Amino acid sequence: MRQARIVMALVISGLAWTAGGRNPLAGPVSVNVDIGVFHDALAPYGDWIETARFGVVWAPARVDHGWRPYTRGHWVFTDFGWTWVGNEEWGWATDHYGRWAFDPAYGWIWAPGSQWGPAWVAWRHGGGYVGWAPLPPEVGIDMAGVNFDAILDPFAFTFVADRFLVEANLASHMVPVARNVTCVRVTNNITNYTIVENRVVNRGVEIGWVERTVGRPVPRFQVRAAETIEAASRGRVRGAEVAFYRPSVGPGRPDWHPSPPDRQPPHPARFADRAVDVFTRRHQKEAEHLQTREQRERQALIRTQTKEELHAPPGPSLDDLRKRHEDELKAQSQHEQRELQELQARQQREHGEGQGRPDRPKHRH
């Protein structure tokens, strides 16, 4: 039986920005979070793991190549401000509680939190683009003075042309991750969270500006609390309401301590008749698929860059444009290296544990 309750201590250190540079705030903030409400619900879709830096966290299983938080869904404007409506089965938790961090071995990992929010992201805007990135565990509720430029890597962002921000099929408009380095340069941080009548409000991009850009009014919704995960998914948007499952997450009990994730021991009867090369064949196919996807991404990036040099946009000189393109190609190489490192680390774990779970389906759409 899985551990029903895990209490995690997150040490969150804020960053204050002054004229003299970055200075840590006075002492770390320890946050005890009872994550029992999340544990069993998220277990079918990923793994609870112990990390040296964040304690017990959750990693989604077998996600798509290049996946990042807040990329499978769309934005709506509610009484909580910009609110993320995710398509993933676990999004009720990971999109609205806690923080995300990137781990080279596990990819994106989620550190649970107790405060529900419409989304926990940093915003950037400018140069015709809007972008957002998941907030890391270093950022608490009070974000005053946080230097987001220093703590967020460009690859963590998702950018779209600003006219597409409120599109339902947002994924089809997302800028390739290699171009994030350029988008970060031409945008500015506009992250803005406030508390209004005990609600966390995600202001981000000014709603009037969005309406002027898209040339139509942006619908306003009211957040409605759903009693269960299933009720929220069945009736997500209904009229002028959008439903979310928002369970209360209390503080951790002092007599509970972080525990390693419950790992089922290998089942000899299940794996005895499964040849070792089952893993090998599947892993080889995964590596080939990854290589093919990355080749396509690189070729598409080069085609876009070639068009830009032939029909240079107003503003940057040709030399500046070529420097941007050089940086984008470097970013593409780094992206490819990250993806390969994560794939190899997972495959090594599967071989070592004998628990590759080839029958576990993907949960990305």
Phi, psi and omega in degrees: 000137182290151175301124184279336183218131174230132178253131184239136174258114178259125175264112185250120178250122179276166177237127177255136182254122178233176180298334180273358179122196182273136177227134178294146175293166185291093174083151177286158178250120181265126183239113177270124184235125174278111185257019178302328180294336182265329197303299184292327182293326183267343185305322180294344186251004181179197185234137170272125185227156178263127177241150180293327186274318188245359183080219182279122181227174181240137178239124178296146186267135168049055179279167181294156175304129177078010182296144173221155176301149178063044175236352180243085182159203180204168181263140169229159180254122184234186175291355173257011183084209181292120188237130182273126175254099186274157180261355187270148185299330182263001186298334178305331180265303191285337178278342192231352174232154169072197186219164179242149173218157179256128178245130184302328183272325185252351185080217181285129178238146185248125176260113185299155177220172185257346186262120176284138175219161180296334174180152178242087184223157168264143183249146170227150183206142177145163176060022181089007183234151168236136180221157178216152179218145179296138178290139179276166180299342178293346184255123179266201180290317178276110185257008180298129177084359180286131178267091183295331179298330184275334188253354181244123176285143180305328184292343180286342184278156168238126181242146170223156169301138190302334181288349182258004188304323185259016177287143179289323179267059188298325185301328183287349182251003185286137180289139176306140188300331180296335181273000179300326181299325176286316181297323179296323181294326186262005180240166178234151177293129178231021181302129185206101175250138176225165176251120180234114180051048178066016175252138172280120182248125181262099186279309177053234181287137181294125188298323179296322178296318179299317181296320178294325182289316182275347176077024179201159177294144175266124181301145175255137179237157172253134177284128178244135180280130175258146185282336182221165176299318182296320180295324179292321182286327181288321185239047188304301180247121181221108183063236181261017180241150174230128189263139175223144172276118188230069180293150177283132180244110185273176177289158180289150177279137184296339182271004175250147182226159179305134179240150176294154180298148180284110180254123177294133177293153178302146179258103184306320182295328183285323187259353185298321184265012180257115183295150180300329185287355173298313176297316184299315180295316180295318180295323178295319178296320178298317180295320179294319179297317179298315180298319179296315180299318182292324176297318178296318179298315181295317179296319179294321178297315180296321178298316179297317180295321179297317178297320181295323180287330177284326180232071187300131177290156179295145178121271184288148174288167180299321178296318178296320180297317179294325176295320176300315182296322177298317178295323178295320178294323175296319179296323177296318178297319178295320177299315179297320179295318178299313182296319180293318180298317179295317180297313181296320179296317179295317180297323176295320177296319181295318177296317184291324184271339187068023183230051181294342178050055181297343181271358179281124184284161169289154179234022176255144181232000000 
